[in-house]
Amino acid sequence: MALGRPTGAAAPTARVVILRALGLGDLLAAVPALRGLARAFPAHERLLAAPATLAPLVALLDGAVERVVDVAELAPLPPDLHEADVAVNLHGRGPQSHRRLLAARPRRILWFAHPEVPQSADGPVWRADEHETVRWCRMLAGFGIHADPAELELRPPSPRLAPWAAGATIIHPGAASPSRRWPPERFAAVARLCADRGRVVITGSRAERPLARAVARAAGLPGECVHAGDTDLAELAAAVAAADRLICGDTGIAHLATAFATPSIRLFGPTPPAWWGPPAGDERHVVLWSGRRGDPHAGHADPGLLEIAVDDVAEALGRLADRRPQVRAAMPA
């Protein structure tokens, strides 16, 4: 005979486990899907399987996710994420990520269909040529869950976390892949232009600190303008929220500009902005792209990215300045 719960024992909490064990930009592109899931499962505990370093940003979602459980990319889910009521694959199309969720034995899985995982046949069809944010909203729609791709905003963190960024131009010269890194001497030339208009700060990871210092030296800027390696994710988010503008490549910090409505100039190389850029029609952001596609994992700067000249960024700065007063006036409080 099966044993039941003791009289008066609390019923187990219904849980939704969401897999998105990727980086900063990946998390921010999935924000609308996370909000949609929160509305669809308001009584469930919503757990995000992702790197623990992303927790400060998840806290700015105001309860859409209740807890981050530290999970590395395509690693097995820890035992406390097993046997969830619902598992959601926001990680990829499978089959590896699908199998990770199947191994955790959830009662139901929301995912894209993959021919190597017959259990996923009820899922929508994956489309390669689709914006990352729209992709996950469409997948949820296939299961009757509404998610609005425009819901990308985050609650701004306290400006006290990054007082050095208030009113500044942030230059972020790094990117995870060499193919998405615009040459540092060009970033330095842009930094000089921006320094003529106001304060400039240069950000990046600890590994990118030598790059940030090289850009500052070439631009004739003081060493104290370099904050690469000095900020955790919460401070970086606060910096972008407080800054006047951001200039960067196709990398995670660009999505913070979208989340906090900070005007930006973004330099795209091998990957089309239609896949990873800001929402179409958002005039807070200027996107520069040659129109050429390439290898996003190449070990050298993408030829299309190199077609973007310093003069192109200077012209974009003018456009951004012309737009900014009207855009800021239209922003919600």
Backbone hydrogen bonds, N-H to C=O, Kabsch-Sander energy under -0.5 kcal/mol:
donor,donor_aa,acceptor,acceptor_aa,energy
9,A,6,P,-2.4
16,V,45,E,-2.9
17,V,86,V,-2.8
18,I,16,V,-0.5
18,I,47,L,-3.0
19,L,17,V,-0.5
19,L,88,V,-2.9
20,R,18,I,-0.6
20,R,49,A,-2.5
22,L,20,R,-2.3
27,L,23,G,-2.3
28,L,24,L,-2.2
29,A,25,G,-2.1
30,A,26,D,-0.9
30,A,27,L,-0.9
31,V,28,L,-1.0
34,L,30,A,-2.3
35,R,31,V,-2.4
36,G,32,P,-2.4
37,L,33,A,-2.3
38,A,34,L,-1.8
39,R,35,R,-1.8
40,A,36,G,-2.0
41,F,37,L,-2.2
44,H,41,F,-1.1
45,E,14,A,-3.3
46,R,44,H,-0.6
47,L,16,V,-3.1
47,L,45,E,-0.7
48,L,67,R,-2.7
49,A,18,I,-3.3
49,A,47,L,-0.6
50,A,48,L,-1.0
50,A,69,V,-1.7
54,L,51,P,-1.9
55,A,52,A,-1.8
57,L,54,L,-1.1
58,V,54,L,-1.8
59,A,55,A,-1.9
60,L,57,L,-1.5
61,L,58,V,-1.8
62,D,59,A,-0.8
64,A,61,L,-1.0
66,E,46,R,-2.2
67,R,46,R,-1.3
69,V,48,L,-2.8
69,V,67,R,-0.5
70,D,68,V,-0.6
71,V,50,A,-1.1
75,A,72,A,-2.2
81,L,78,P,-2.3
82,H,79,P,-1.8
83,E,104,A,-3.3
84,A,81,L,-0.5
85,D,15,R,-1.0
86,V,15,R,-1.7
87,A,108,R,-2.6
88,V,17,V,-2.7
89,N,110,L,-2.8
90,L,19,L,-1.7
90,L,88,V,-1.1
99,R,95,P,-2.4
100,R,96,Q,-1.8
101,L,97,S,-1.7
102,L,98,H,-2.5
103,A,99,R,-2.2
104,A,100,R,-0.7
104,A,101,L,-0.9
105,R,102,L,-1.7
107,R,84,A,-2.6
110,L,87,A,-2.6
111,W,109,I,-0.5
113,A,124,P,-2.7
114,H,117,V,-0.6
117,V,114,H,-2.0
120,S,117,V,-2.3
121,A,118,P,-1.8
122,D,119,Q,-0.5
123,G,120,S,-2.4
130,E,128,A,-1.5
132,E,275,W,-2.8
135,R,131,H,-2.6
136,W,132,E,-1.3
137,C,133,T,-1.5
138,R,134,V,-2.6
139,M,135,R,-2.0
140,L,136,W,-2.0
141,A,137,C,-2.0
142,G,138,R,-1.5
143,F,140,L,-1.7
144,G,141,A,-1.9
145,I,140,L,-2.3
146,H,144,G,-0.5
151,E,148,D,-2.2
152,L,150,A,-2.2
154,L,259,A,-1.9
155,R,60,L,-2.1
161,L,158,S,-1.8
162,A,159,P,-1.3
165,A,162,A,-1.8
166,A,163,P,-1.0
167,G,242,A,-2.0
168,A,165,A,-2.2
169,T,199,R,-2.4
170,I,168,A,-0.6
170,I,245,R,-2.6
171,I,169,T,-0.5
171,I,201,V,-2.8
172,H,170,I,-0.5
172,H,247,I,-2.5
179,S,298,A,-1.1
180,R,177,S,-1.9
181,R,178,P,-1.6
182,W,180,R,-0.7
186,R,183,P,-0.9
187,F,183,P,-1.7
188,A,184,P,-2.4
189,A,185,E,-1.6
190,V,186,R,-2.1
191,A,187,F,-2.7
192,R,188,A,-2.1
193,L,189,A,-1.7
194,C,190,V,-2.5
195,A,191,A,-2.3
196,D,192,R,-1.1
197,R,194,C,-1.5
198,G,194,C,-1.2
201,V,169,T,-2.5
202,I,225,C,-2.6
203,T,171,I,-1.9
209,R,206,R,-1.3
212,A,208,E,-2.6
213,R,209,R,-2.7
214,A,210,P,-2.2
215,V,211,L,-2.2
216,A,212,A,-2.2
217,R,213,R,-2.7
218,A,214,A,-2.4
219,A,215,V,-1.7
220,G,216,A,-0.6
220,G,217,R,-1.2
221,L,216,A,-2.8
225,C,222,P,-1.8
226,V,223,G,-1.8
227,H,202,I,-3.4
227,H,225,C,-0.6
228,A,202,I,-0.6
229,G,204,G,-2.2
230,D,227,H,-1.8
231,T,227,H,-0.5
236,L,232,D,-2.5
237,A,233,L,-2.4
238,A,234,A,-2.1
239,A,235,E,-2.3
240,V,236,L,-2.3
241,A,237,A,-2.3
242,A,238,A,-1.7
243,A,239,A,-1.6
244,D,168,A,-2.7
245,R,168,A,-1.3
246,L,263,P,-1.6
247,I,170,I,-2.6
248,C,265,I,-2.2
249,G,172,H,-0.6
250,D,267,L,-0.8
251,T,249,G,-1.6
254,A,251,T,-1.6
255,H,251,T,-0.5
255,H,252,G,-1.3
256,L,252,G,-0.7
256,L,253,I,-0.7
257,A,253,I,-1.2
258,T,254,A,-1.3
259,A,255,H,-2.3
260,F,256,L,-2.0
261,A,258,T,-0.9
262,T,257,A,-2.1
264,S,284,R,-1.6
265,I,246,L,-2.6
266,R,286,V,-2.5
267,L,248,C,-2.1
268,F,266,R,-0.7
268,F,288,L,-3.0
275,W,272,P,-1.9
276,W,272,P,-1.1
277,G,273,P,-3.0
282,D,279,P,-1.9
283,E,281,G,-1.0
285,H,282,D,-1.5
286,V,264,S,-2.7
287,V,285,H,-0.5
288,L,266,R,-2.9
294,G,270,P,-1.8
298,A,295,D,-1.4
302,D,179,S,-1.7
306,L,302,D,-2.0
307,E,303,P,-0.7
307,E,304,G,-0.7
308,I,305,L,-1.6
309,A,307,E,-0.6
313,V,309,A,-1.4
314,A,310,V,-2.5
315,E,311,D,-2.3
316,A,312,D,-1.9
317,L,313,V,-2.3
318,G,314,A,-1.5
319,R,315,E,-1.9
320,L,316,A,-2.8
321,A,317,L,-2.3
322,D,318,G,-2.0
323,R,319,R,-1.8
324,R,320,L,-2.1
327,V,323,R,-2.1
328,R,324,R,-2.9
329,A,325,P,-1.9
330,A,326,Q,-1.2
331,M,327,V,-0.6
331,M,328,R,-1.0
